[in-house]
Amino acid sequence: MYSGKKKITIKDIAVVLKIHHSTVSRALRDYPDVNPQTKDRVKVMAEEFNYQPNLFARNLKTNNTQVIGVIVPEIKNFFLQM
């Protein structure tokens, strides 16, 4: 199991498995054009390395953050007025 401090990326998994990083990406997203054996190898390696997708990169790619902003004109704490 991977125990380093660096966050694992798709490229790191690709280097270990000696495949292209786009293949790793497609395997993790379960594309049908990826060989089932390759998908299994990628998923096992991702689990072993505790791979977590980079949500900031995905948000930039999809142009969708799933975040709602709230603007509050004034904040008051009625219990601690000074």
PDB file of N, CA, C and O in Angstrom:
ATOM      1  N   MET A   1       0.843  -1.187   0.000  1.00  0.00           N
ATOM      2  CA  MET A   1       0.000   0.000   0.000  1.00  0.00           C
ATOM      3  C   MET A   1       0.880   1.239   0.000  1.00  0.00           C
ATOM      4  O   MET A   1       1.942   1.253   0.623  1.00  0.00           O
ATOM      5  N   TYR A   2       0.440   2.279  -0.699  1.00  0.00           N
ATOM      6  CA  TYR A   2       1.177   3.528  -0.800  1.00  0.00           C
ATOM      7  C   TYR A   2       1.045   4.304   0.502  1.00  0.00           C
ATOM      8  O   TYR A   2      -0.058   4.470   1.022  1.00  0.00           O
ATOM      9  N   SER A   3       2.173   4.779   1.028  1.00  0.00           N
ATOM     10  CA  SER A   3       2.118   5.490   2.304  1.00  0.00           C
ATOM     11  C   SER A   3       2.796   6.853   2.235  1.00  0.00           C
ATOM     12  O   SER A   3       3.091   7.449   3.271  1.00  0.00           O
ATOM     13  N   GLY A   4       3.045   7.350   1.031  1.00  0.00           N
ATOM     14  CA  GLY A   4       3.704   8.643   0.881  1.00  0.00           C
ATOM     15  C   GLY A   4       2.780   9.798   1.203  1.00  0.00           C
ATOM     16  O   GLY A   4       1.573   9.623   1.368  1.00  0.00           O
ATOM     17  N   LYS A   5       3.370  10.989   1.289  1.00  0.00           N
ATOM     18  CA  LYS A   5       2.602  12.190   1.609  1.00  0.00           C
ATOM     19  C   LYS A   5       1.980  12.818   0.358  1.00  0.00           C
ATOM     20  O   LYS A   5       0.989  13.541   0.458  1.00  0.00           O
ATOM     21  N   LYS A   6       2.563  12.545  -0.834  1.00  0.00           N
ATOM     22  CA  LYS A   6       2.097  13.143  -2.062  1.00  0.00           C
ATOM     23  C   LYS A   6       0.736  12.577  -2.458  1.00  0.00           C
ATOM     24  O   LYS A   6       0.488  11.379  -2.321  1.00  0.00           O
ATOM     25  N   LYS A   7      -0.131  13.437  -2.944  1.00  0.00           N
ATOM     26  CA  LYS A   7      -1.436  12.980  -3.410  1.00  0.00           C
ATOM     27  C   LYS A   7      -1.256  12.257  -4.746  1.00  0.00           C
ATOM     28  O   LYS A   7      -0.602  12.770  -5.654  1.00  0.00           O
ATOM     29  N   ILE A   8      -1.828  11.090  -4.852  1.00  0.00           N
ATOM     30  CA  ILE A   8      -1.704  10.264  -6.044  1.00  0.00           C
ATOM     31  C   ILE A   8      -2.552  10.839  -7.169  1.00  0.00           C
ATOM     32  O   ILE A   8      -3.682  11.274  -6.950  1.00  0.00           O
ATOM     33  N   THR A   9      -1.994  10.837  -8.377  1.00  0.00           N
ATOM     34  CA  THR A   9      -2.716  11.324  -9.544  1.00  0.00           C
ATOM     35  C   THR A   9      -2.923  10.182 -10.536  1.00  0.00           C
ATOM     36  O   THR A   9      -2.359   9.097 -10.393  1.00  0.00           O
ATOM     37  N   ILE A  10      -3.737  10.455 -11.533  1.00  0.00           N
ATOM     38  CA  ILE A  10      -3.957   9.485 -12.606  1.00  0.00           C
ATOM     39  C   ILE A  10      -2.636   9.163 -13.297  1.00  0.00           C
ATOM     40  O   ILE A  10      -2.389   8.022 -13.685  1.00  0.00           O
ATOM     41  N   LYS A  11      -1.800  10.172 -13.443  1.00  0.00           N
ATOM     42  CA  LYS A  11      -0.507   9.957 -14.110  1.00  0.00           C
ATOM     43  C   LYS A  11       0.377   9.011 -13.304  1.00  0.00           C
ATOM     44  O   LYS A  11       1.108   8.214 -13.890  1.00  0.00           O
ATOM     45  N   ASP A  12       0.329   9.080 -11.988  1.00  0.00           N
ATOM     46  CA  ASP A  12       1.112   8.169 -11.148  1.00  0.00           C
ATOM     47  C   ASP A  12       0.656   6.727 -11.350  1.00  0.00           C
ATOM     48  O   ASP A  12       1.481   5.820 -11.455  1.00  0.00           O
ATOM     49  N   ILE A  13      -0.643   6.520 -11.402  1.00  0.00           N
ATOM     50  CA  ILE A  13      -1.184   5.178 -11.624  1.00  0.00           C
ATOM     51  C   ILE A  13      -0.784   4.679 -13.010  1.00  0.00           C
ATOM     52  O   ILE A  13      -0.438   3.510 -13.179  1.00  0.00           O
ATOM     53  N   ALA A  14      -0.832   5.571 -13.999  1.00  0.00           N
ATOM     54  CA  ALA A  14      -0.463   5.203 -15.363  1.00  0.00           C
ATOM     55  C   ALA A  14       0.993   4.769 -15.455  1.00  0.00           C
ATOM     56  O   ALA A  14       1.311   3.812 -16.160  1.00  0.00           O
ATOM     57  N   VAL A  15       1.875   5.460 -14.754  1.00  0.00           N
ATOM     58  CA  VAL A  15       3.300   5.105 -14.776  1.00  0.00           C
ATOM     59  C   VAL A  15       3.513   3.717 -14.180  1.00  0.00           C
ATOM     60  O   VAL A  15       4.260   2.914 -14.738  1.00  0.00           O
ATOM     61  N   VAL A  16       2.874   3.433 -13.071  1.00  0.00           N
ATOM     62  CA  VAL A  16       3.032   2.134 -12.417  1.00  0.00           C
ATOM     63  C   VAL A  16       2.511   1.010 -13.314  1.00  0.00           C
ATOM     64  O   VAL A  16       3.135  -0.047 -13.410  1.00  0.00           O
ATOM     65  N   LEU A  17       1.372   1.235 -13.969  1.00  0.00           N
ATOM     66  CA  LEU A  17       0.758   0.203 -14.805  1.00  0.00           C
ATOM     67  C   LEU A  17       1.303   0.186 -16.239  1.00  0.00           C
ATOM     68  O   LEU A  17       0.992  -0.714 -17.020  1.00  0.00           O
ATOM     69  N   LYS A  18       2.121   1.194 -16.574  1.00  0.00           N
ATOM     70  CA  LYS A  18       2.717   1.322 -17.915  1.00  0.00           C
ATOM     71  C   LYS A  18       1.639   1.435 -18.994  1.00  0.00           C
ATOM     72  O   LYS A  18       1.697   0.772 -20.030  1.00  0.00           O
ATOM     73  N   ILE A  19       0.654   2.294 -18.722  1.00  0.00           N
ATOM     74  CA  ILE A  19      -0.379   2.610 -19.699  1.00  0.00           C
ATOM     75  C   ILE A  19      -0.537   4.129 -19.740  1.00  0.00           C
ATOM     76  O   ILE A  19       0.023   4.838 -18.903  1.00  0.00           O
ATOM     77  N   HIS A  20      -1.288   4.621 -20.702  1.00  0.00           N
ATOM     78  CA  HIS A  20      -1.463   6.067 -20.842  1.00  0.00           C
ATOM     79  C   HIS A  20      -2.440   6.590 -19.790  1.00  0.00           C
ATOM     80  O   HIS A  20      -3.366   5.886 -19.386  1.00  0.00           O
ATOM     81  N   HIS A  21      -2.224   7.826 -19.354  1.00  0.00           N
ATOM     82  CA  HIS A  21      -3.082   8.393 -18.301  1.00  0.00           C
ATOM     83  C   HIS A  21      -4.525   8.553 -18.766  1.00  0.00           C
ATOM     84  O   HIS A  21      -5.436   8.509 -17.940  1.00  0.00           O
ATOM     85  N   SER A  22      -4.757   8.737 -20.059  1.00  0.00           N
ATOM     86  CA  SER A  22      -6.137   8.827 -20.538  1.00  0.00           C
ATOM     87  C   SER A  22      -6.851   7.477 -20.401  1.00  0.00           C
ATOM     88  O   SER A  22      -8.060   7.430 -20.177  1.00  0.00           O
ATOM     89  N   THR A  23      -6.095   6.382 -20.538  1.00  0.00           N
ATOM     90  CA  THR A  23      -6.679   5.052 -20.339  1.00  0.00           C
ATOM     91  C   THR A  23      -7.086   4.871 -18.882  1.00  0.00           C
ATOM     92  O   THR A  23      -8.137   4.299 -18.593  1.00  0.00           O
ATOM     93  N   VAL A  24      -6.260   5.355 -17.972  1.00  0.00           N
ATOM     94  CA  VAL A  24      -6.591   5.286 -16.543  1.00  0.00           C
ATOM     95  C   VAL A  24      -7.859   6.086 -16.270  1.00  0.00           C
ATOM     96  O   VAL A  24      -8.749   5.628 -15.554  1.00  0.00           O
ATOM     97  N   SER A  25      -7.935   7.266 -16.837  1.00  0.00           N
ATOM     98  CA  SER A  25      -9.110   8.113 -16.636  1.00  0.00           C
ATOM     99  C   SER A  25     -10.371   7.429 -17.156  1.00  0.00           C
ATOM    100  O   SER A  25     -11.395   7.408 -16.472  1.00  0.00           O
ATOM    101  N   ARG A  26     -10.298   6.869 -18.367  1.00  0.00           N
ATOM    102  CA  ARG A  26     -11.463   6.188 -18.939  1.00  0.00           C
ATOM    103  C   ARG A  26     -11.827   4.941 -18.142  1.00  0.00           C
ATOM    104  O   ARG A  26     -13.006   4.627 -17.982  1.00  0.00           O
ATOM    105  N   ALA A  27     -10.820   4.233 -17.645  1.00  0.00           N
ATOM    106  CA  ALA A  27     -11.092   3.019 -16.853  1.00  0.00           C
ATOM    107  C   ALA A  27     -11.802   3.382 -15.550  1.00  0.00           C
ATOM    108  O   ALA A  27     -12.732   2.689 -15.138  1.00  0.00           O
ATOM    109  N   LEU A  28     -11.371   4.459 -14.903  1.00  0.00           N
ATOM    110  CA  LEU A  28     -11.989   4.865 -13.645  1.00  0.00           C
ATOM    111  C   LEU A  28     -13.421   5.355 -13.850  1.00  0.00           C
ATOM    112  O   LEU A  28     -14.254   5.254 -12.949  1.00  0.00           O
ATOM    113  N   ARG A  29     -13.703   5.887 -15.047  1.00  0.00           N
ATOM    114  CA  ARG A  29     -15.059   6.347 -15.347  1.00  0.00           C
ATOM    115  C   ARG A  29     -15.882   5.267 -16.036  1.00  0.00           C
ATOM    116  O   ARG A  29     -16.997   5.521 -16.490  1.00  0.00           O
ATOM    117  N   ASP A  30     -15.324   4.056 -16.114  1.00  0.00           N
ATOM    118  CA  ASP A  30     -16.023   2.868 -16.605  1.00  0.00           C
ATOM    119  C   ASP A  30     -16.487   2.986 -18.053  1.00  0.00           C
ATOM    120  O   ASP A  30     -17.606   2.595 -18.387  1.00  0.00           O
ATOM    121  N   TYR A  31     -15.619   3.528 -18.911  1.00  0.00           N
ATOM    122  CA  TYR A  31     -15.930   3.608 -20.333  1.00  0.00           C
ATOM    123  C   TYR A  31     -15.961   2.202 -20.931  1.00  0.00           C
ATOM    124  O   TYR A  31     -15.153   1.355 -20.549  1.00  0.00           O
ATOM    125  N   PRO A  32     -16.877   1.941 -21.859  1.00  0.00           N
ATOM    126  CA  PRO A  32     -16.991   0.593 -22.435  1.00  0.00           C
ATOM    127  C   PRO A  32     -15.847   0.227 -23.377  1.00  0.00           C
ATOM    128  O   PRO A  32     -15.634  -0.958 -23.636  1.00  0.00           O
ATOM    129  N   ASP A  33     -15.102   1.207 -23.900  1.00  0.00           N
ATOM    130  CA  ASP A  33     -14.035   0.901 -24.851  1.00  0.00           C
ATOM    131  C   ASP A  33     -12.721   0.469 -24.186  1.00  0.00           C
ATOM    132  O   ASP A  33     -11.739   0.210 -24.882  1.00  0.00           O
ATOM    133  N   VAL A  34     -12.691   0.391 -22.870  1.00  0.00           N
ATOM    134  CA  VAL A  34     -11.489  -0.039 -22.150  1.00  0.00           C
ATOM    135  C   VAL A  34     -11.614  -1.525 -21.825  1.00  0.00           C
ATOM    136  O   VAL A  34     -12.657  -1.991 -21.367  1.00  0.00           O
ATOM    137  N   ASN A  35     -10.545  -2.248 -22.069  1.00  0.00           N
ATOM    138  CA  ASN A  35     -10.497  -3.686 -21.810  1.00  0.00           C
ATOM    139  C   ASN A  35     -10.877  -3.953 -20.343  1.00  0.00           C
ATOM    140  O   ASN A  35     -10.358  -3.286 -19.448  1.00  0.00           O
ATOM    141  N   PRO A  36     -11.770  -4.915 -20.085  1.00  0.00           N
ATOM    142  CA  PRO A  36     -12.178  -5.208 -18.702  1.00  0.00           C
ATOM    143  C   PRO A  36     -11.013  -5.579 -17.775  1.00  0.00           C
ATOM    144  O   PRO A  36     -11.038  -5.248 -16.590  1.00  0.00           O
ATOM    145  N   GLN A  37     -10.003  -6.258 -18.303  1.00  0.00           N
ATOM    146  CA  GLN A  37      -8.832  -6.595 -17.479  1.00  0.00           C
ATOM    147  C   GLN A  37      -8.074  -5.331 -17.090  1.00  0.00           C
ATOM    148  O   GLN A  37      -7.589  -5.211 -15.965  1.00  0.00           O
ATOM    149  N   THR A  38      -7.976  -4.398 -18.019  1.00  0.00           N
ATOM    150  CA  THR A  38      -7.300  -3.124 -17.731  1.00  0.00           C
ATOM    151  C   THR A  38      -8.090  -2.346 -16.688  1.00  0.00           C
ATOM    152  O   THR A  38      -7.510  -1.768 -15.769  1.00  0.00           O
ATOM    153  N   LYS A  39      -9.413  -2.331 -16.830  1.00  0.00           N
ATOM    154  CA  LYS A  39     -10.256  -1.644 -15.840  1.00  0.00           C
ATOM    155  C   LYS A  39     -10.017  -2.216 -14.443  1.00  0.00           C
ATOM    156  O   LYS A  39      -9.877  -1.478 -13.468  1.00  0.00           O
ATOM    157  N   ASP A  40      -9.974  -3.535 -14.369  1.00  0.00           N
ATOM    158  CA  ASP A  40      -9.757  -4.180 -13.074  1.00  0.00           C
ATOM    159  C   ASP A  40      -8.404  -3.805 -12.490  1.00  0.00           C
ATOM    160  O   ASP A  40      -8.303  -3.490 -11.305  1.00  0.00           O
ATOM    161  N   ARG A  41      -7.355  -3.839 -13.326  1.00  0.00           N
ATOM    162  CA  ARG A  41      -6.010  -3.484 -12.845  1.00  0.00           C
ATOM    163  C   ARG A  41      -5.973  -2.040 -12.340  1.00  0.00           C
ATOM    164  O   ARG A  41      -5.391  -1.750 -11.295  1.00  0.00           O
ATOM    165  N   VAL A  42      -6.604  -1.142 -13.099  1.00  0.00           N
ATOM    166  CA  VAL A  42      -6.613   0.283 -12.723  1.00  0.00           C
ATOM    167  C   VAL A  42      -7.372   0.486 -11.418  1.00  0.00           C
ATOM    168  O   VAL A  42      -6.912   1.207 -10.533  1.00  0.00           O
ATOM    169  N   LYS A  43      -8.531  -0.148 -11.299  1.00  0.00           N
ATOM    170  CA  LYS A  43      -9.345   0.030 -10.093  1.00  0.00           C
ATOM    171  C   LYS A  43      -8.661  -0.548  -8.860  1.00  0.00           C
ATOM    172  O   LYS A  43      -8.750   0.026  -7.774  1.00  0.00           O
ATOM    173  N   VAL A  44      -7.983  -1.671  -9.020  1.00  0.00           N
ATOM    174  CA  VAL A  44      -7.238  -2.255  -7.893  1.00  0.00           C
ATOM    175  C   VAL A  44      -6.100  -1.331  -7.477  1.00  0.00           C
ATOM    176  O   VAL A  44      -5.886  -1.100  -6.287  1.00  0.00           O
ATOM    177  N   MET A  45      -5.373  -0.804  -8.455  1.00  0.00           N
ATOM    178  CA  MET A  45      -4.255   0.098  -8.154  1.00  0.00           C
ATOM    179  C   MET A  45      -4.762   1.391  -7.510  1.00  0.00           C
ATOM    180  O   MET A  45      -4.151   1.897  -6.569  1.00  0.00           O
ATOM    181  N   ALA A  46      -5.868   1.923  -8.010  1.00  0.00           N
ATOM    182  CA  ALA A  46      -6.433   3.150  -7.430  1.00  0.00           C
ATOM    183  C   ALA A  46      -6.853   2.915  -5.985  1.00  0.00           C
ATOM    184  O   ALA A  46      -6.640   3.768  -5.123  1.00  0.00           O
ATOM    185  N   GLU A  47      -7.445   1.765  -5.726  1.00  0.00           N
ATOM    186  CA  GLU A  47      -7.840   1.417  -4.352  1.00  0.00           C
ATOM    187  C   GLU A  47      -6.614   1.267  -3.455  1.00  0.00           C
ATOM    188  O   GLU A  47      -6.594   1.751  -2.323  1.00  0.00           O
ATOM    189  N   GLU A  48      -5.603   0.593  -3.976  1.00  0.00           N
ATOM    190  CA  GLU A  48      -4.376   0.368  -3.195  1.00  0.00           C
ATOM    191  C   GLU A  48      -3.676   1.673  -2.848  1.00  0.00           C
ATOM    192  O   GLU A  48      -3.169   1.838  -1.739  1.00  0.00           O
ATOM    193  N   PHE A  49      -3.651   2.605  -3.809  1.00  0.00           N
ATOM    194  CA  PHE A  49      -2.994   3.900  -3.591  1.00  0.00           C
ATOM    195  C   PHE A  49      -3.913   4.911  -2.915  1.00  0.00           C
ATOM    196  O   PHE A  49      -3.493   6.031  -2.625  1.00  0.00           O
ATOM    197  N   ASN A  50      -5.172   4.525  -2.661  1.00  0.00           N
ATOM    198  CA  ASN A  50      -6.165   5.428  -2.065  1.00  0.00           C
ATOM    199  C   ASN A  50      -6.341   6.682  -2.928  1.00  0.00           C
ATOM    200  O   ASN A  50      -6.337   7.809  -2.430  1.00  0.00           O
ATOM    201  N   TYR A  51      -6.495   6.452  -4.223  1.00  0.00           N
ATOM    202  CA  TYR A  51      -6.664   7.546  -5.182  1.00  0.00           C
ATOM    203  C   TYR A  51      -7.982   8.265  -4.941  1.00  0.00           C
ATOM    204  O   TYR A  51      -9.029   7.634  -4.801  1.00  0.00           O
ATOM    205  N   GLN A  52      -7.921   9.582  -4.894  1.00  0.00           N
ATOM    206  CA  GLN A  52      -9.108  10.435  -4.798  1.00  0.00           C
ATOM    207  C   GLN A  52      -9.072  11.404  -5.971  1.00  0.00           C
ATOM    208  O   GLN A  52      -8.057  12.070  -6.177  1.00  0.00           O
ATOM    209  N   PRO A  53     -10.152  11.503  -6.749  1.00  0.00           N
ATOM    210  CA  PRO A  53     -10.142  12.425  -7.885  1.00  0.00           C
ATOM    211  C   PRO A  53      -9.964  13.872  -7.422  1.00  0.00           C
ATOM    212  O   PRO A  53     -10.427  14.258  -6.349  1.00  0.00           O
ATOM    213  N   ASN A  54      -9.288  14.656  -8.248  1.00  0.00           N
ATOM    214  CA  ASN A  54      -9.095  16.069  -7.962  1.00  0.00           C
ATOM    215  C   ASN A  54     -10.365  16.809  -8.386  1.00  0.00           C
ATOM    216  O   ASN A  54     -10.601  17.011  -9.577  1.00  0.00           O
ATOM    217  N   LEU A  55     -11.173  17.207  -7.416  1.00  0.00           N
ATOM    218  CA  LEU A  55     -12.460  17.838  -7.722  1.00  0.00           C
ATOM    219  C   LEU A  55     -12.297  19.215  -8.354  1.00  0.00           C
ATOM    220  O   LEU A  55     -13.136  19.632  -9.153  1.00  0.00           O
ATOM    221  N   PHE A  56     -11.226  19.925  -8.005  1.00  0.00           N
ATOM    222  CA  PHE A  56     -10.994  21.234  -8.618  1.00  0.00           C
ATOM    223  C   PHE A  56     -10.727  21.080 -10.109  1.00  0.00           C
ATOM    224  O   PHE A  56     -11.240  21.856 -10.915  1.00  0.00           O
ATOM    225  N   ALA A  57      -9.931  20.088 -10.478  1.00  0.00           N
ATOM    226  CA  ALA A  57      -9.652  19.846 -11.897  1.00  0.00           C
ATOM    227  C   ALA A  57     -10.920  19.421 -12.626  1.00  0.00           C
ATOM    228  O   ALA A  57     -11.179  19.878 -13.740  1.00  0.00           O
ATOM    229  N   ARG A  58     -11.701  18.561 -12.013  1.00  0.00           N
ATOM    230  CA  ARG A  58     -12.944  18.118 -12.650  1.00  0.00           C
ATOM    231  C   ARG A  58     -13.907  19.287 -12.825  1.00  0.00           C
ATOM    232  O   ARG A  58     -14.574  19.388 -13.855  1.00  0.00           O
ATOM    233  N   ASN A  59     -13.987  20.171 -11.830  1.00  0.00           N
ATOM    234  CA  ASN A  59     -14.868  21.334 -11.938  1.00  0.00           C
ATOM    235  C   ASN A  59     -14.431  22.264 -13.059  1.00  0.00           C
ATOM    236  O   ASN A  59     -15.271  22.821 -13.766  1.00  0.00           O
ATOM    237  N   LEU A  60     -13.117  22.438 -13.230  1.00  0.00           N
ATOM    238  CA  LEU A  60     -12.628  23.270 -14.315  1.00  0.00           C
ATOM    239  C   LEU A  60     -12.969  22.645 -15.664  1.00  0.00           C
ATOM    240  O   LEU A  60     -13.357  23.349 -16.596  1.00  0.00           O
ATOM    241  N   LYS A  61     -12.827  21.342 -15.769  1.00  0.00           N
ATOM    242  CA  LYS A  61     -13.097  20.635 -17.022  1.00  0.00           C
ATOM    243  C   LYS A  61     -14.581  20.694 -17.386  1.00  0.00           C
ATOM    244  O   LYS A  61     -14.928  20.934 -18.543  1.00  0.00           O
ATOM    245  N   THR A  62     -15.451  20.478 -16.404  1.00  0.00           N
ATOM    246  CA  THR A  62     -16.889  20.430 -16.675  1.00  0.00           C
ATOM    247  C   THR A  62     -17.557  21.800 -16.596  1.00  0.00           C
ATOM    248  O   THR A  62     -18.710  21.959 -16.996  1.00  0.00           O
ATOM    249  N   ASN A  63     -16.828  22.786 -16.079  1.00  0.00           N
ATOM    250  CA  ASN A  63     -17.368  24.131 -15.890  1.00  0.00           C
ATOM    251  C   ASN A  63     -18.620  24.100 -15.018  1.00  0.00           C
ATOM    252  O   ASN A  63     -19.578  24.832 -15.262  1.00  0.00           O
ATOM    253  N   ASN A  64     -18.596  23.240 -13.998  1.00  0.00           N
ATOM    254  CA  ASN A  64     -19.740  23.077 -13.105  1.00  0.00           C
ATOM    255  C   ASN A  64     -19.207  22.736 -11.714  1.00  0.00           C
ATOM    256  O   ASN A  64     -18.614  21.674 -11.527  1.00  0.00           O
ATOM    257  N   THR A  65     -19.410  23.620 -10.741  1.00  0.00           N
ATOM    258  CA  THR A  65     -18.822  23.411  -9.417  1.00  0.00           C
ATOM    259  C   THR A  65     -19.763  22.783  -8.407  1.00  0.00           C
ATOM    260  O   THR A  65     -19.306  22.303  -7.370  1.00  0.00           O
ATOM    261  N   GLN A  66     -21.073  22.770  -8.676  1.00  0.00           N
ATOM    262  CA  GLN A  66     -22.052  22.245  -7.728  1.00  0.00           C
ATOM    263  C   GLN A  66     -22.009  23.010  -6.399  1.00  0.00           C
ATOM    264  O   GLN A  66     -22.282  22.440  -5.343  1.00  0.00           O
ATOM    265  N   VAL A  67     -21.661  24.314  -6.457  1.00  0.00           N
ATOM    266  CA  VAL A  67     -21.566  25.153  -5.264  1.00  0.00           C
ATOM    267  C   VAL A  67     -22.561  26.296  -5.403  1.00  0.00           C
ATOM    268  O   VAL A  67     -22.711  26.881  -6.476  1.00  0.00           O
ATOM    269  N   ILE A  68     -23.228  26.600  -4.316  1.00  0.00           N
ATOM    270  CA  ILE A  68     -24.169  27.718  -4.286  1.00  0.00           C
ATOM    271  C   ILE A  68     -23.579  28.810  -3.399  1.00  0.00           C
ATOM    272  O   ILE A  68     -23.165  28.544  -2.271  1.00  0.00           O
ATOM    273  N   GLY A  69     -23.542  30.016  -3.903  1.00  0.00           N
ATOM    274  CA  GLY A  69     -23.047  31.140  -3.122  1.00  0.00           C
ATOM    275  C   GLY A  69     -24.206  31.857  -2.453  1.00  0.00           C
ATOM    276  O   GLY A  69     -25.285  31.988  -3.030  1.00  0.00           O
ATOM    277  N   VAL A  70     -23.977  32.316  -1.235  1.00  0.00           N
ATOM    278  CA  VAL A  70     -25.004  33.049  -0.493  1.00  0.00           C
ATOM    279  C   VAL A  70     -24.410  34.389  -0.072  1.00  0.00           C
ATOM    280  O   VAL A  70     -23.335  34.441   0.524  1.00  0.00           O
ATOM    281  N   ILE A  71     -25.111  35.459  -0.384  1.00  0.00           N
ATOM    282  CA  ILE A  71     -24.668  36.799   0.010  1.00  0.00           C
ATOM    283  C   ILE A  71     -25.549  37.255   1.160  1.00  0.00           C
ATOM    284  O   ILE A  71     -26.772  37.319   1.037  1.00  0.00           O
ATOM    285  N   VAL A  72     -24.912  37.570   2.277  1.00  0.00           N
ATOM    286  CA  VAL A  72     -25.623  38.012   3.464  1.00  0.00           C
ATOM    287  C   VAL A  72     -25.250  39.477   3.701  1.00  0.00           C
ATOM    288  O   VAL A  72     -24.076  39.785   3.906  1.00  0.00           O
ATOM    289  N   PRO A  73     -26.232  40.382   3.676  1.00  0.00           N
ATOM    290  CA  PRO A  73     -25.903  41.803   3.799  1.00  0.00           C
ATOM    291  C   PRO A  73     -25.340  42.195   5.168  1.00  0.00           C
ATOM    292  O   PRO A  73     -24.526  43.114   5.260  1.00  0.00           O
ATOM    293  N   GLU A  74     -25.762  41.511   6.221  1.00  0.00           N
ATOM    294  CA  GLU A  74     -25.278  41.871   7.559  1.00  0.00           C
ATOM    295  C   GLU A  74     -25.396  40.646   8.463  1.00  0.00           C
ATOM    296  O   GLU A  74     -26.390  39.921   8.439  1.00  0.00           O
ATOM    297  N   ILE A  75     -24.366  40.445   9.248  1.00  0.00           N
ATOM    298  CA  ILE A  75     -24.384  39.318  10.175  1.00  0.00           C
ATOM    299  C   ILE A  75     -24.421  39.875  11.584  1.00  0.00           C
ATOM    300  O   ILE A  75     -23.571  40.680  11.966  1.00  0.00           O
ATOM    301  N   LYS A  76     -25.402  39.447  12.352  1.00  0.00           N
ATOM    302  CA  LYS A  76     -25.515  39.868  13.751  1.00  0.00           C
ATOM    303  C   LYS A  76     -25.704  38.643  14.622  1.00  0.00           C
ATOM    304  O   LYS A  76     -26.403  37.698  14.258  1.00  0.00           O
ATOM    305  N   ASN A  77     -25.080  38.679  15.751  1.00  0.00           N
ATOM    306  CA  ASN A  77     -25.281  37.628  16.742  1.00  0.00           C
ATOM    307  C   ASN A  77     -26.060  38.288  17.880  1.00  0.00           C
ATOM    308  O   ASN A  77     -25.485  39.045  18.662  1.00  0.00           O
ATOM    309  N   PHE A  78     -27.332  38.017  17.977  1.00  0.00           N
ATOM    310  CA  PHE A  78     -28.171  38.673  18.954  1.00  0.00           C
ATOM    311  C   PHE A  78     -27.847  38.284  20.388  1.00  0.00           C
ATOM    312  O   PHE A  78     -28.268  38.965  21.322  1.00  0.00           O
ATOM    313  N   PHE A  79     -27.111  37.205  20.572  1.00  0.00           N
ATOM    314  CA  PHE A  79     -26.762  36.778  21.912  1.00  0.00           C
ATOM    315  C   PHE A  79     -25.525  37.477  22.450  1.00  0.00           C
ATOM    316  O   PHE A  79     -25.336  37.556  23.663  1.00  0.00           O
ATOM    317  N   LEU A  80     -24.687  37.981  21.566  1.00  0.00           N
ATOM    318  CA  LEU A  80     -23.425  38.607  21.996  1.00  0.00           C
ATOM    319  C   LEU A  80     -23.329  40.049  21.515  1.00  0.00           C
ATOM    320  O   LEU A  80     -22.304  40.438  20.956  1.00  0.00           O
ATOM    321  N   GLN A  81     -24.348  40.831  21.713  1.00  0.00           N
ATOM    322  CA  GLN A  81     -24.284  42.226  21.293  1.00  0.00           C
ATOM    323  C   GLN A  81     -23.380  43.017  22.232  1.00  0.00           C
ATOM    324  O   GLN A  81     -23.383  42.800  23.444  1.00  0.00           O
ATOM    325  N   MET A  82     -22.622  43.918  21.671  1.00  0.00           N
ATOM    326  CA  MET A  82     -21.700  44.757  22.470  1.00  0.00           C
ATOM    327  C   MET A  82     -22.097  46.195  22.391  1.00  0.00           C
ATOM    328  O   MET A  82     -21.447  47.050  22.994  1.00  0.00           O
TER     329      MET A  82
END
